Amino acid sequence: MTEGPPRPRLLLVGGGTGLVGRHIVAEFGRDWHIVSLHRHPSPGEAAAGVEFVSGDACTVADWAPLLRGVDLVVNVAWYRTGSLRRFRPLTEGLLRLVAAADRVGVPRFVHISVPDSPASLETNLPYMALKRRIDRAVEQSGLSYAIVRPTMLFAPRDKLVTVMLRTMNRYHRFPMFEDGNYHMSPIAAADLARIVRLEAARADRRNVMVGGPRRWKYRDLTDAMFQALGLPPKYFPLSGRGAVRLTWLLEHLGSTLLYVYEVEWLLSDMLGLPPYEGLEQPLLPVEPFLAEEAARLRGTRRAGRG
Ligand SMILES: NC(=O)c1ccc[n+]([C@@H]2O[C@H](COP(=O)([O-])OP(=O)(O)OC[C@H]3O[C@@H](n4cnc5c(N)ncnc54)[C@H](OP(=O)(O)O)[C@@H]3O)[C@@H](O)[C@H]2O)c1
């Protein structure tokens, strides 16, 4: 067997098991050697020939050995929720990563961040405020970098669109916060991975917002979800305050369905980002995904009824 030219080396921090990481592995696995550091082994990564480094980004004291010979770092590690106490060690670990990448001269650094949010969240919410500390450290470093800031992602096993569909399918009703006239522009996780590839190939220092192909009015999107399920759209209306109260209660009962900050972010109408420009092929629309997921759910329901 002839060996091809050596593959460029990618250090994926926080990959493998997560939504974005899975798609980065699928996108880069063909022609990159991926070293993936995270906590839980992933069968998908093993099947794709990824070199798994079992580790917690919080506790990596010296990143330099992991960065040796690395052409590109992609950081996806983050938690969806938690206190300052939870986020601080991860933040410090990731700040050490940025400093080490800068010191050893990693050629390119792609950091996955999040869109702008209301000022109160930017200041007070550990999820957001500490994410911004990492964003700023990347910007203030000497690295060649892209900070990629996608809005809501969709893909099989995502934690938002598929959960919304499942809820509608089960209860035939869905909460509608206020009038639903705020916006979302969902983007496929597979498109995000293609965007990361494109951003990885650039040589500038930039911060880029990433929206999907269509800026939906939220209520039109939820109507489209009901339609995909073959159900008439039915809502139980909630005021903004009511929505926050309900989510707070769910959160405190241990639900991971939706968090208060996500409701506040949605209602702030800051998530309808314009479409990312630059990919060769068009961004994937959400409708075929809704149809596929809905068909899967309806199949499951029939099978469940035996
Ligand atoms: N999902 C979205 O809609 C969305 C939208 C905008 C931006 N983002 C951003 O995209 C990134 C990835 O999000 P995601 O939805 O893919 O998250 P996810 O599904 O929760 O995955 C997070 C990944 O990070 C790893 N991880 C978490 N803590 C770690 C630690 N301490 N050390 C090492 N690895 C750790 C996890 O793997 P292990 O459990 O194996 O460690 C997992 O693979 C995040 O930065 C998020 O803010 C996501």
The ligand as an SDF file (V2000), in Angstrom:
LIG
                    3D

 48 52  0  0  0  0  0  0  0  0999 V2000
  -25.4580   23.9800   19.3970 N   0  0  0  0  0  0  0  0  0  0  0  0
  -25.7050   25.2070   18.9410 C   0  0  0  0  0  0  0  0  0  0  0  0
  -26.8180   25.5060   18.4380 O   0  0  0  0  0  0  0  0  0  0  0  0
  -24.5970   26.2550   18.9920 C   0  0  0  0  0  0  0  0  0  0  0  0
  -24.8720   27.5110   18.4500 C   0  0  0  0  0  0  0  0  0  0  0  0
  -23.8830   28.4840   18.4920 C   0  0  0  0  0  0  0  0  0  0  0  0
  -22.6470   28.2030   19.0280 C   0  0  0  0  0  0  0  0  0  0  0  0
  -22.3950   26.9920   19.5670 N   0  0  0  0  0  0  0  0  0  0  0  0
  -21.0690   26.7570   20.1370 C   0  0  0  0  0  0  0  0  0  0  0  0
  -20.4820   25.6510   19.4930 O   0  0  0  0  0  0  0  0  0  0  0  0
  -19.6350   24.9360   20.3990 C   0  0  0  0  0  0  0  0  0  0  0  0
  -20.0110   23.4700   20.4230 C   0  0  0  0  0  0  0  0  0  0  0  0
  -21.3740   23.3740   20.7620 O   0  0  0  0  0  0  0  0  0  0  0  0
  -22.1350   21.9890   20.6970 P   0  0  0  0  0  0  0  0  0  0  0  0
  -23.5780   22.2930   20.5870 O   0  0  0  0  0  0  0  0  0  0  0  0
  -21.4600   21.0790   19.7390 O   0  0  0  0  0  0  0  0  0  0  0  0
  -21.8580   21.4900   22.1880 O   0  0  0  0  0  0  0  0  0  0  0  0
  -22.0080   20.0310   22.7650 P   0  0  0  0  0  0  0  0  0  0  0  0
  -22.8270   19.1900   21.8410 O   0  0  0  0  0  0  0  0  0  0  0  0
  -22.4270   20.1990   24.1700 O   0  0  0  0  0  0  0  0  0  0  0  0
  -20.5130   19.5210   22.7290 O   0  0  0  0  0  0  0  0  0  0  0  0
  -19.5400   20.0790   23.5370 C   0  0  0  0  0  0  0  0  0  0  0  0
  -18.2780   19.2620   23.3620 C   0  0  0  0  0  0  0  0  0  0  0  0
  -17.2910   19.7840   24.2380 O   0  0  0  0  0  0  0  0  0  0  0  0
  -16.6800   18.7160   24.9380 C   0  0  0  0  0  0  0  0  0  0  0  0
  -16.3330   19.2460   26.2490 N   0  0  0  0  0  0  0  0  0  0  0  0
  -17.1610   19.8420   27.1380 C   0  0  0  0  0  0  0  0  0  0  0  0
  -16.4810   20.1700   28.2320 N   0  0  0  0  0  0  0  0  0  0  0  0
  -15.1970   19.7720   28.0290 C   0  0  0  0  0  0  0  0  0  0  0  0
  -14.0310   19.8330   28.8130 C   0  0  0  0  0  0  0  0  0  0  0  0
  -14.0350   20.3540   30.0370 N   0  0  0  0  0  0  0  0  0  0  0  0
  -12.8730   19.3570   28.3050 N   0  0  0  0  0  0  0  0  0  0  0  0
  -12.8490   18.8070   27.0660 C   0  0  0  0  0  0  0  0  0  0  0  0
  -13.9380   18.7240   26.2730 N   0  0  0  0  0  0  0  0  0  0  0  0
  -15.0970   19.1970   26.7600 C   0  0  0  0  0  0  0  0  0  0  0  0
  -17.7050   17.6000   24.9950 C   0  0  0  0  0  0  0  0  0  0  0  0
  -17.0690   16.3210   24.9140 O   0  0  0  0  0  0  0  0  0  0  0  0
  -16.8270   15.3940   26.2100 P   0  0  0  0  0  0  0  0  0  0  0  0
  -18.1250   15.3420   26.9500 O   0  0  0  0  0  0  0  0  0  0  0  0
  -16.3620   14.0840   25.6080 O   0  0  0  0  0  0  0  0  0  0  0  0
  -15.7430   16.0710   26.9760 O   0  0  0  0  0  0  0  0  0  0  0  0
  -18.4610   17.8020   23.6830 C   0  0  0  0  0  0  0  0  0  0  0  0
  -17.8830   17.0400   22.6290 O   0  0  0  0  0  0  0  0  0  0  0  0
  -19.7790   25.6320   21.7510 C   0  0  0  0  0  0  0  0  0  0  0  0
  -18.7020   26.4950   21.9300 O   0  0  0  0  0  0  0  0  0  0  0  0
  -21.0870   26.3940   21.6160 C   0  0  0  0  0  0  0  0  0  0  0  0
  -21.0820   27.5450   22.4280 O   0  0  0  0  0  0  0  0  0  0  0  0
  -23.3450   25.9860   19.5480 C   0  0  0  0  0  0  0  0  0  0  0  0
  1  2  1  0
  2  3  2  0
  2  4  1  0
  4  5  1  0
  4 48  2  0
  5  6  2  0
  6  7  1  0
  7  8  2  0
  8  9  1  0
  8 48  1  0
  9 10  1  0
  9 46  1  0
 10 11  1  0
 11 12  1  0
 11 44  1  0
 12 13  1  0
 13 14  1  0
 14 15  2  0
 14 16  1  0
 14 17  1  0
 17 18  1  0
 18 19  2  0
 18 20  1  0
 18 21  1  0
 21 22  1  0
 22 23  1  0
 23 24  1  0
 23 42  1  0
 24 25  1  0
 25 26  1  0
 25 36  1  0
 26 27  1  0
 26 35  1  0
 27 28  2  0
 28 29  1  0
 29 30  1  0
 29 35  2  0
 30 31  1  0
 30 32  2  0
 32 33  1  0
 33 34  2  0
 34 35  1  0
 36 37  1  0
 36 42  1  0
 37 38  1  0
 38 39  2  0
 38 40  1  0
 38 41  1  0
 42 43  1  0
 44 45  1  0
 44 46  1  0
 46 47  1  0
M  CHG  2   8   1  16  -1
M  END
$$$$
